[in-house]
Amino acid sequence: MALDDGRYRLAVDHNGGYAYVQFRDAGSGTESYGVGRTIRLAGDPADVEVLDFNEAIVPPCALNSLINYPLTPPGNRIDRIVRSGQRDVLFAGPGSGEDLADRRTDG
């Protein structure tokens, strides 16, 4: 996989009937969820040459502290910030004391 001028080879994991890639980037813990993020792969992982980081999601453990999730493999660290896909979880709603409109960044 190529990202800017760097090339990466990321390990693939399997869960039941699908394969996925877990990764951490230089922004994990500051600009995105600290444990890392996941991209679910369609089809045979051996055929994947390019990952669409727009498909990145936070792992299930981000949504519930009772869910265990494997740590990102050490070799799946990207030394650049990936500002694509789901980057973190925002809990807001009735009774949260937070107004989503206050968190907008588009002006």
Secondary structure, 3 states (H helix, E strand, C coil): CEECCEECCCCCEEECCEEEEEEEECCECCCECCCCEEEEECCCHHHCCCCCHHHCECCHHHCCCCCCCCCCCCCCEECCCCCCCCCCCCCCCCCCCCCHHHHCCCC
